[in-house]
Amino acid sequence: MSTKDPLPGDLAIWFVIMAEMLVFGVFFIVYVVVRSNNVELFNEYQLELHRIGGVINTIALITSSYFVALGIHAIRNDNIKRTGQMLLLALFMGAVFVGVKIWEYSHVFGAGINLSTNTFYTFYISLTFFHFMHVLLGMVILIILYYYLQKGKYSAQSHEDIETGASYWHMVDLLWIVLFPLVYIIR
């Protein structure tokens, strides 16, 4: 990123990020409106969620974003080895998120709950699964970045792809930071 560039990474990713934020934003607004008309139902079923799992996932994604930020700092300083280590740590924390989410889903679906159980679970499953898919895509992006980093594609002078992938990963983290309290905590 040069000092003239207002945004890190490729401009196209910012159109993707804005579109995704818009989609999630609409989803969040609809959730809030429907919740306000079904407060008792949402409060009752919200208590069935595994908040500790949600907290672990929040810590995992925030930590993962921190590692990605350290990786950006490292690549800007041409520290390829450190960049790779940070991408791997970010991936590991992403895998923690995925593992906890799969554990959560196994309990939900194992209890016979699905999209049609009630309005709360329709939103819970839809929102968290949509986000889950974004985490998986983000992990694929990080794996590809790591692969090309190891092949010598990136340096302090040429690392726009890493900044582009990092921007996407930070969006995934930001969305969870909104989604977690909205679905798991706020009553």
Number of C-alpha atoms within 10 A of each C-alpha: 16 9 6 6 10 9 15 18 20 17 12 9 17 17 11 12 17 12 12 17 16 12 11 18 14 12 14 18 11 13 19 15 10 15 19 12 10 13 13 12 13 21 17 12 15 19 12 10 17 16 17 11 16 22 14 15 25 20 17 22 27 21 17 27 27 16 22 29 20 18 27 23 16 20 24 19 14 17 15 19 13 17 28 21 17 24 27 19 19 27 24 15 22 25 19 18 24 19 14 18 20 13 13 17 17 12 14 17 12 10 9 9 15 16 14 9 10 14 16 23 18 15 20 22 18 15 18 17 14 12 18 19 13 19 23 16 15 22 22 14 20 24 15 15 23 22 13 14 20 14 9 10 13 21 18 16 12 13 19 18 18 28 23 20 23 25 23 24 25 20 21 25 25 16 16 22 16 13 20 17 15 14 24 20 14 9 15
